[in-house]
């Protein structure tokens, strides 16, 4: 297959996974919102239209989180579909224009969409919750939008809201999920909302592996940092690669800390079995599909993930092998 065919297949897979979770009308609405984003129609929309779009968006986020809790690969595919609709920009602008970003931390914004509430929905509260939930569920897409398209007059307001309201609560919710997780096996994980650090330790053979994830107070608008220096018995280049792998998932793939640690543990296990990681993402298991590197360069015989190689070709503008820099001539293996 050509790389264009691989890209088309990946897009089709994302739509297929998304359609198994999202109602068709909701998928069409997201595409409509995204298509209209370039026309600047928000100022002509009625309050009912804005409310309807934001409520539909939050239903999409709830579905995304539910699907991701079943299998983290679902989150990757649905996030990719949402990204391709380009709806996030228009939703964020609408929500930010109507939200109260200075709302007190004592106010419970989560009750504003309870279906059994006696009063009607209040757009300001719903919009505030929409900003919170979008930052929480789609951190990478929000960061990209913030860096590339967020109007300057809204940037500081969003930074303050993330630091005072979103970041403390989302970290606490993440630590609660980690505490309740039953899939860590022999890996121990501890975290603190005060230091904003999560520390994981894992014993593998005679080696003690240690990862410290430092989450800045304005995450996801600023990137997490990962420190593996307390790892014992492992070559420096390997534990540095593991740190890059975790940072890639948290800073670029909409992954949660729990997802990142579980994938890191799986990768460590695979590497100790002798499987070489993909030179692009530093990971044995593809973050999106959990597949192992299956495209082999016929010149240098290094193996890459399909999606990693596709992104490399797109970003570089060249069809050259990542490592040997020869014109790509590869084959599928495994």
Secondary structure, 3 states (H helix, E strand, C coil): CCHHHHHHHHHHHHHHHHHCCCCHHHHHHHHHHHHHHHHCCHHHCCHHHHHHHHHHHHHHHHHHHHHHHHCHHHHHHHHHHHHHHCHHHHHHHHHHHHCCCCCCCCCCHHHHHCCCCCCCCCHHHHHHHHHHHHHHHCHHHHHHHHHHCCCHHHHHHHHHHHHHHHHHHHHHHHHHHHHHCCCCCCCEEEEECCCCEEEEEEEECCEEEEEEEECCCCCCCCCCEEECCCCECCCHHHHHHHHHHHHHHHHHCCCCHHHHHHHHHHHHHHHHCCCCCCCCCCCCECCCCCCECCEEECCCCCEECHHHHHHHHHHHCCCECCCCCCECCEEECC
